[in-house]
Amino acid sequence: MNTIPELREQLTKTIADLHKRRWCEGTGGNFSVVVQKKPIQLLMAPSGINKGQIAPTQLVIVDEQQNVIDGKGRASAETTLHIEIIKKLKCSAVLHTHSIYATVLSDHFEKQAAIRLEGWEMLKGIKGISTHETSIDIPIVANNQNMKELSRVVCTDLNSNIPGILVAGHGLYAWGDSLAEAQRHVEILEFLLSAVWHKQLLPPVR
């Protein structure tokens, strides 16, 4: 099992990688990894910090009541959502990105409540999928500034076979059994959302 200093280094690198891809510009996005399961404690980036300039020592440890128990700064307002996802799915990391693709597509397709990803080779990067001849529906839920209410709605749509969910006009939440798996799921889902975006721009085949 990784030590907390090792997790600090790994989470900082993950955030930097996602920032370079322009998926969490400025203070956008929030990211967590479990450091203790019972009771849950999370290593997170504090609220309001520029994700392109974060250092390992700036990460904070937060308990289930969103209290910062190690480090300086405030817990993200969306800590509740991270905790509820982790409780329901027993996952070890939750990553929330704000890419242009996830943000705009989730807003555009909000009324249909999901985006179908079907037939793409990159689907095989998702845990449990071994063929491109499949489809998954990524749920879309309405955004809500009340984090308890948003968490309740999100949890009704969580599926252990689908490692992500979209909040309309807000972006993607993805998770995994490890930080590395959560990052892989973010990368796969962001790629597939960008493929959906670009396919929408193509003229009909005659």
C-alpha positions, 0 to 999 in steps of 0.5 A: 500500500502506498504511503501518504507522501507517495500518494501526494506525489502521485496525485500531484502528478495526475493533476498536472497531467490533466491540467496539461490536457486542458481538462482542469484549467485555472481552479477548475476540477477536483480530485481525491484519493482514499488514504483511509477507508474506515472512516473515510479520509481523502487526500484532495486538492484544496478549494480555489487553488490553481490546478496548474501550480499545485505542489504535493505539500498543498494537498489536504486530508479531509474526513467524511464531515469535510473537515480538513484534518491535515494541511491548510485551506478549505475542502472543495465544495464537492467533497460530499459528492466524492465521498458518496461515490466512494461509499457506494462504489467502494472505489479508491479515487475520484477525478472531476474534469472540466474539459470543453467536450464534457462540459458542452456535450453534457449540456447539449444532451442533458434532456436525453439523460445520457450519451451513448458510446458505441463501437469505439476501440478505445472502449477497451480501456474501460475496466471489464470491457474487452471488445469494441463491439459494445456500448455504454451509456454515460448518465447525465444529471442536472447540475445543482449548487446544493451538493447534498441534493446533487450527490443524492441524484448522482448516486441513483445513477451510479453503475459499477460497470460504468466508471463515469458520470456527467453533470450537465454543463459542468463536466465529467466525474470518473473513478477507479479502484486505484488512482492510476485506474481512475486516471485511465478512465478519465483519459478514455472517457474524455477521448470518447467524448471528443470523438462524439463531438467531432463526429457530430461535425461531419457531414452525413455520408451519402 
